[in-house]
Amino acid sequence: MQADLGQPDARRSLALAREIGDPVGELLARVELSMDADYVGDQDEAVRLARQAEQVAAGIPGPLGRSYSYVLAIMLANAGTWPKPSVSARGTGLGPGSGRPVGGTAVRGPAGAGT
């Protein structure tokens, strides 16, 4: 597949980023490798690399570190291993319709929502 053509460059980028201590470069290389693995159907490798990317991102302050958290979610969903919620939000008084803060803002849903 054509996706394999970018793997050597991404692996070299990862090695160089680690060598010079560039966490942003390491994050970007791991994300690229994860997406490449997903594209060629290697979901286990895609999830493994996305988890590593998430660990690297945790050490990057500000929005850049947080902006790649979606990659792990996508890889887990594509692998069919997205975790099932242990408790439903329904009936907990949380979320739209509850009037409780969601993302820092009080949210009210349509009348009768959440009941």
C-alpha positions, -999 to +999 in steps of 0.1 A: +000+000+000+011+036-006+009+044+032+040+023+037+060+048+017+059+074+045+068+050+073+106+052+069+104+090+070+082+090+101+104+065+119+135+087+111+116+117+123+107+099+155+143+088+161+156+123+155+130+140+177+139+116+206+176+121+200+173+159+202+146+159+229+119+175+209+086+163+224+064+180+198+083+163+169+080+130+188+043+135+192+038+144+155+058+114+144+040+090+167+006+103+155+017+099+118+029+063+125-004+055+143-025+068+114-003+049+089-007+017+109-045+022+110-046+029+073-029-004+065-052-023+089-028-029+118-051-017+145-031-031+174+000-011+163-022+019+157-036+018+192-001+012+207+014+042+189-016+064+198-012+055+235+025+064+232+016+097+215-009+104+243+018+099+269+041+123+251+013+148+247+007+148+285+042+164+289+035+192+264+018+222+281-011+241+266-034+234+237-009+216+215-005+188+239-043+185+243-050+188+206-040+153+198-060+134+224-086+125+197-061+102+179-063+075+206-101+077+206-102+073+168-077+043+169-097+026+197-129+031+178-114+017+146-100-013+165-134-019+180-120-016+215-137+017+225-144+013+262-180+008+272-193+034+297-196+018+332-225+042+342-250+058+320-252+096+322-290+092+321-305+097+355-272+110+370-282+146+369-253+154+346-253+166+310-278+186+289-311+192+305-297+190+340-288+227+344-255+216+358-223+229+343-210+211+313-177+223+301-179+253+324-213+264+311-247+257+325-267+239+299-305+234+297-320+211+272-355+209+258-383+209+284-386+174+298-351+163+287-333+140+311-364+130+329 
